[in-house]
């Protein structure tokens, strides 16, 4: 594993159901990043907002948003990630795309659909976790509501990771669970946790305060931004993970489990 991993979070307002406007806006913000970074992280449904209108907004994996992600990742020579609305084989997915600079990509389809807002009525849930690697760092990306389900994002013998990454459209009125669960995930998994959320008000009148964060393996908050748009680059250290897991070898006592 490389001794460090540098990531950039973009906490932004979104144009409701206006894909091209959001791509143009994020491209402007990405072009403001002067630091060397290995991963740029955008929120959940970053081209549309949290819309339940996939029949109108969904694209294929050959559509303009994926092509845009390929171009941006190649131009910046880094990984670009966030979730978008994808149609595949007659189903709609809230899909995180892990786009690499060479145009290859991994995907993660949101497992836990937000039934409280009817997401399960419009989208098909995913079946598999994604554990991806960047210079030896293992990263587990998930989407918003997944944060509430600790078994799904728990460290397991066959899928260990160093960084838990969550992209979100998480409303301000439920900020207490967001802030609490991000820290809980870091402590129980002894991993870095990155939460990238949006700000502003969406087309349904729901307000988002952001509260994007980076948390170390002890549950200590290294970065936290509320309410305002922000672009933040931060470097994670391998030594910090190794030190915590050596000094407090709690993961050795974790339970084995199988997700059906």
C-alpha positions as CSV (number, residue, x, y, z in Angstrom):
1,X,0.0,0.0,0.0
2,X,1.2,3.5,-0.8
3,X,1.9,5.5,2.4
4,X,-0.8,8.1,1.6
5,X,-4.0,8.6,-0.4
6,X,-5.2,12.1,-1.4
7,X,-8.8,12.6,-2.0
8,X,-11.0,15.7,-2.9
9,X,-14.7,16.1,-1.9
10,X,-17.0,18.5,-3.7
11,X,-19.9,19.6,-1.6
12,X,-22.3,21.4,-3.9
13,X,-25.8,22.5,-4.6
14,X,-27.5,20.7,-7.5
15,X,-29.6,21.9,-10.4
16,X,-32.9,19.9,-10.1
17,X,-33.2,17.3,-12.9
18,X,-30.9,19.4,-15.2
19,X,-28.1,17.0,-16.1
20,X,-26.1,19.2,-18.4
21,X,-26.2,22.1,-16.0
22,X,-24.8,19.9,-13.3
23,X,-22.1,18.5,-15.4
24,X,-21.1,22.0,-16.5
25,X,-21.1,23.2,-12.9
26,X,-19.0,20.3,-11.6
27,X,-16.6,20.7,-14.4
28,X,-16.0,24.3,-13.4
29,X,-15.5,23.2,-9.8
30,X,-13.2,20.3,-10.8
31,X,-11.1,22.7,-12.8
32,X,-10.5,24.8,-9.6
33,X,-8.7,21.8,-8.0
34,X,-5.0,22.7,-8.2
35,X,-3.7,20.1,-5.7
36,X,-2.6,16.7,-6.9
37,X,-5.4,14.4,-6.0
38,X,-6.1,10.7,-6.6
39,X,-9.9,10.6,-6.2
40,X,-12.5,13.3,-6.8
41,X,-15.8,12.5,-5.0
42,X,-19.2,13.9,-6.1
43,X,-22.6,13.5,-4.2
44,X,-25.3,10.9,-4.9
45,X,-27.3,11.5,-8.1
46,X,-24.9,14.4,-8.9
47,X,-26.5,15.1,-12.3
48,X,-30.1,15.3,-11.2
49,X,-30.6,15.5,-7.4
50,X,-32.5,12.7,-5.6
51,X,-35.2,12.3,-8.2
52,X,-37.8,9.6,-8.4
53,X,-38.3,10.2,-12.2
54,X,-35.9,7.6,-13.7
55,X,-38.0,7.1,-16.8
56,X,-37.2,10.7,-17.8
57,X,-33.7,11.0,-16.5
58,X,-32.0,7.5,-16.8
59,X,-29.1,6.9,-19.2
60,X,-27.2,3.9,-20.4
61,X,-23.6,3.1,-19.5
62,X,-22.8,4.6,-23.0
63,X,-24.7,7.8,-22.3
64,X,-23.4,11.4,-22.0
65,X,-22.8,11.3,-18.2
66,X,-20.5,8.3,-18.4
67,X,-18.7,9.9,-21.4
68,X,-18.3,13.1,-19.4
69,X,-16.9,11.1,-16.4
70,X,-14.4,9.4,-18.7
71,X,-13.3,12.8,-20.2
72,X,-12.9,14.5,-16.8
73,X,-11.1,11.5,-15.2
74,X,-8.7,11.4,-18.1
75,X,-8.1,15.2,-18.1
76,X,-7.4,15.3,-14.4
77,X,-5.5,12.0,-14.3
78,X,-7.5,10.8,-11.3
79,X,-10.5,8.7,-10.3
80,X,-13.9,10.4,-10.5
81,X,-16.8,8.9,-8.6
82,X,-20.4,9.7,-7.7
83,X,-23.8,8.1,-8.3
84,X,-26.1,8.6,-11.4
85,X,-29.4,7.2,-12.6
86,X,-28.8,4.3,-15.0
87,X,-31.1,2.1,-17.1
88,X,-30.0,-1.4,-17.8
89,X,-32.0,-4.4,-19.1
90,X,-35.3,-2.6,-18.4
91,X,-34.3,-1.8,-14.8
92,X,-33.3,1.5,-13.2
93,X,-30.4,1.7,-10.8
94,X,-29.0,4.4,-8.4
95,X,-25.4,3.5,-9.5
96,X,-22.1,4.7,-8.2
97,X,-19.5,4.8,-11.0
98,X,-15.9,4.5,-10.1
99,X,-14.3,6.0,-13.2
100,X,-10.5,5.6,-13.7
101,X,-8.3,7.9,-15.9
102,X,-7.9,5.2,-18.6
103,X,-11.7,4.9,-19.1
104,X,-12.2,1.6,-17.2
105,X,-14.7,1.7,-14.4
106,X,-16.3,-0.2,-11.5
107,X,-19.9,0.1,-10.4
108,X,-21.9,-0.2,-7.2
109,X,-25.7,-0.3,-7.3
110,X,-27.3,1.0,-4.2
111,X,-28.3,-1.9,-2.0
112,X,-30.7,-0.2,0.4
113,X,-33.3,1.8,-1.5
114,X,-34.9,4.6,0.5
115,X,-38.5,3.2,0.8
116,X,-39.5,6.2,3.0
117,X,-39.3,8.3,-0.2
118,X,-40.5,5.5,-2.5
119,X,-37.1,4.8,-4.1
120,X,-37.8,1.1,-4.0
121,X,-40.8,1.7,-6.2
122,X,-38.7,3.1,-9.0
123,X,-35.3,1.5,-8.7
124,X,-33.9,-2.0,-8.5
125,X,-31.5,-2.7,-5.6
126,X,-28.0,-3.9,-6.0
127,X,-26.7,-7.3,-4.9
128,X,-22.9,-6.9,-4.5
129,X,-20.5,-4.8,-2.6
130,X,-17.6,-3.1,-4.4
131,X,-14.2,-3.2,-2.9
132,X,-11.9,-1.3,-5.2
133,X,-8.2,-0.5,-4.9
134,X,-6.1,2.6,-5.4
135,X,-2.3,2.2,-5.0
136,X,-2.9,-0.7,-2.6
137,X,-5.6,1.2,-0.6
138,X,-8.8,-0.8,-0.4
139,X,-12.0,1.3,-0.6
140,X,-15.6,0.3,-0.1
141,X,-18.0,2.9,-1.7
142,X,-21.7,2.9,-0.9
143,X,-24.6,5.3,-1.3
144,X,-26.6,7.4,1.3
145,X,-29.2,5.1,3.0
146,X,-26.7,2.2,3.0
147,X,-25.1,4.0,5.9
148,X,-27.8,2.9,8.2
149,X,-27.2,-0.8,7.7
150,X,-23.9,-1.8,9.5
151,X,-23.9,-5.5,8.4
152,X,-23.7,-4.4,4.8
153,X,-20.8,-2.1,5.4
154,X,-19.0,-4.2,8.0
155,X,-15.4,-5.3,7.7
156,X,-15.4,-9.0,6.6
157,X,-12.6,-11.5,6.1
158,X,-13.2,-11.8,2.4
159,X,-13.7,-8.0,1.7
160,X,-11.5,-5.9,4.1
161,X,-11.0,-2.3,3.4
162,X,-9.1,0.8,4.5
163,X,-11.6,3.5,3.5
164,X,-15.4,3.5,3.7
165,X,-16.8,6.0,1.3
166,X,-20.5,7.2,1.2
167,X,-22.0,9.6,-1.3
168,X,-25.3,11.1,-0.4
169,X,-28.3,13.3,-0.7
170,X,-29.0,13.3,3.1
171,X,-31.5,15.9,4.3
172,X,-30.5,18.4,7.1
173,X,-33.6,17.3,9.2
174,X,-31.9,14.0,9.7
175,X,-28.4,15.3,10.3
176,X,-28.0,13.7,13.8
177,X,-28.1,10.1,12.3
178,X,-25.8,11.2,9.5
179,X,-23.2,12.6,11.8
180,X,-23.5,9.8,14.3
181,X,-23.4,6.9,11.9
182,X,-20.4,8.2,10.0
183,X,-18.4,8.2,13.2
184,X,-19.8,4.8,14.2
185,X,-18.8,3.3,10.9
186,X,-15.2,4.5,11.4
187,X,-14.9,3.2,14.9
188,X,-16.4,-0.2,14.4
189,X,-14.4,-0.8,11.2
190,X,-11.2,0.9,12.2
191,X,-11.1,2.6,8.9
192,X,-11.2,6.1,7.4
193,X,-14.7,7.2,6.6
194,X,-15.5,9.8,3.9
195,X,-19.0,11.2,3.6
196,X,-19.8,13.5,0.6
197,X,-23.2,15.1,0.8
198,X,-24.9,17.9,-1.1
199,X,-26.2,21.3,0.0
200,X,-29.1,23.5,-1.0
201,X,-32.8,22.8,-1.6
202,X,-34.1,20.2,-4.1
203,X,-37.1,20.2,-6.4
204,X,-39.2,18.7,-3.6
205,X,-38.4,21.5,-1.2
206,X,-36.0,19.4,0.9
207,X,-33.1,21.2,2.4
208,X,-29.6,19.7,2.6
209,X,-26.9,21.1,4.9
210,X,-24.0,19.0,3.6
211,X,-22.1,18.0,6.7
212,X,-19.5,16.3,4.4
213,X,-16.8,14.8,6.5
214,X,-13.5,12.9,6.7
215,X,-13.1,10.8,9.8
216,X,-10.0,8.8,10.9
217,X,-10.0,5.2,12.2
218,X,-10.5,6.4,15.8
219,X,-13.6,8.3,15.0
220,X,-11.9,11.7,15.1
221,X,-13.3,14.2,12.6
222,X,-10.5,15.6,10.3
223,X,-12.8,17.7,8.1
224,X,-16.4,18.7,8.5
225,X,-18.3,21.3,6.4
226,X,-21.9,22.4,7.0
227,X,-24.3,24.4,4.8
228,X,-21.9,26.0,2.4
229,X,-20.5,24.7,-0.9
230,X,-16.9,23.6,-0.5
231,X,-14.0,21.8,-2.3
232,X,-11.7,20.1,0.1
233,X,-8.6,18.1,-0.6
234,X,-7.2,15.9,2.3
235,X,-4.5,13.3,2.6
236,X,-5.1,10.0,4.4
237,X,-2.1,8.2,6.0
238,X,-1.5,4.4,6.0
239,X,0.4,4.7,9.2
240,X,-2.7,6.0,11.0
241,X,-4.6,2.8,10.1
242,X,-1.8,0.5,11.0
243,X,-1.2,2.2,14.3
244,X,-4.9,2.0,15.3
245,X,-5.3,-1.6,14.3
246,X,-2.0,-2.6,16.0
247,X,-2.7,-0.7,19.2
248,X,-6.3,-1.8,19.4
249,X,-6.6,-5.1,17.5
250,X,-10.4,-5.3,17.9
251,X,-11.0,-6.5,14.3
252,X,-9.4,-9.8,15.3
253,X,-12.6,-10.5,17.4
254,X,-15.2,-9.6,14.8
255,X,-18.0,-12.0,14.0
256,X,-18.1,-14.0,10.8
257,X,-21.3,-13.6,8.8
258,X,-22.8,-14.2,5.4
259,X,-25.1,-11.8,3.6
260,X,-27.9,-13.5,1.7
